[in-house]
């Protein structure tokens, strides 16, 4: 599992980006959010990285303290 912060999330368009602690940005779609959680810019999260059709993307995203 990786850790990072929500860089940008557009609830209307249902996607966003996470800046990982490794310095990389990861795309995510709201379907990658665990348990239908709501996230906002700046939230700290934990996530898995998988290969998407356009590169790495975040899935199984959950909030952390």
Secondary structure as GFF3:
##gff-version 3
##sequence-region A 1 65
A	DSSP	beta_strand	2	10	.	.	.	ID=ss1
A	DSSP	beta_strand	15	20	.	.	.	ID=ss2
A	DSSP	beta_strand	25	29	.	.	.	ID=ss3
A	DSSP	three_ten_helix	30	32	.	.	.	ID=ss4
A	DSSP	three_ten_helix	34	36	.	.	.	ID=ss5
A	DSSP	beta_strand	44	52	.	.	.	ID=ss6
A	DSSP	beta_strand	55	63	.	.	.	ID=ss7
###
